[in-house]
Amino acid sequence: MSEEQWYAVDQYITDLLVPQDAALSAALADSAAQGLPQINVAPNQGKLLHMLARIHGASSVLEVGTLGGYSTIWLARALPKDGRLITLEASDKHAGVAARNIERAGLADLVDIRLGDARDTLRDLVEEGAGPFDLVFIDADKANIPTYFSWALRLTRRGSLIIVDNVVRGGAVADEQTADPHVQGVRRFMDMLATERRVQATAVQTVGSKGYDGFAVVLVTGE
């Protein structure tokens, strides 16, 4: 199979099952126009996040890595009217784009964008007693995934769901000799999952419009 076929299948699925409305389309267009990297989740992946949040009955969500707010919109739309979503973004420019996109989607009252290095803002959330969150979505720099995951465990409870994106890295995750710091970060995270007694976890490979990658799904089963 070629990448062109992966893209065609994603487009087929999206056209049938994931129609894009004005707010979602504008979020992608505005992010591209502002020069943000085109690394947002694919539309069908965004809808999967939305459905997982709804299936889980989430009323509180923590997102690590906002970018232009595309995945934020999908997740926030799954929340009840009294729900809350805190999203963490290191780039002032990205946060500004996201804020406009989230406001355009009519979700500004549900979403709180926290600006700063997530290693600091996650600590701040713990110190202010912001948790526990029902669902955590980690989609930020991969070298620091182990740190983000460690904080996520302190901000969740038994029954919470943690989803971590981009854990396959084009297959490089299986290379134990890798010198890539992003892949090394993922591998350290996977080692943590294998030994952490408070969770049950799996990871899934994916192909599609975003290439060859995958995500991990973690259920918190202990305190």
Secondary structure, 3 states (H helix, E strand, C coil): CCHHHHHHHHHHHHHHHCCCCHHHHHHHHHHHHCCCCCCCCCHHHHHHHHHHHHHHCCCEEEEECCCCCHHHHHHHCCCCCCCEEEEEECCHHHHHHHHHHHHHCCCCCCEEEEECCHHHHHHHHHHCCCCCCCEEEECCCHHHHHHHHHHHHHCCCCCCEEEEECCCHHHHHHCCCCCCHHHHHHHHHHHHHHHCCCEEEEEEEEEECCEEEEEEEEEECCC
